[in-house]
Amino acid sequence: MNVKPLLDALGLQEDAARTMADDLRTQIEELHGRLRGAPTEVADER
């Protein structure tokens, strides 16, 4: 049995998962920044 194609496919999936995780980290950082500013914005509207 040749495992190279399987290892290649797993490598591609790992790369895709790593990219997705990086994108999610970026989104989390952006949302965290927006949430940090939210209490100030709500307090200003009162």
Buried (B, 14 or more C-beta within 10 A) or exposed (E): EEEEEEEEEEEEEEEEEEEEEEEEEEEEEEEEEEEEEEEEEEEEEE
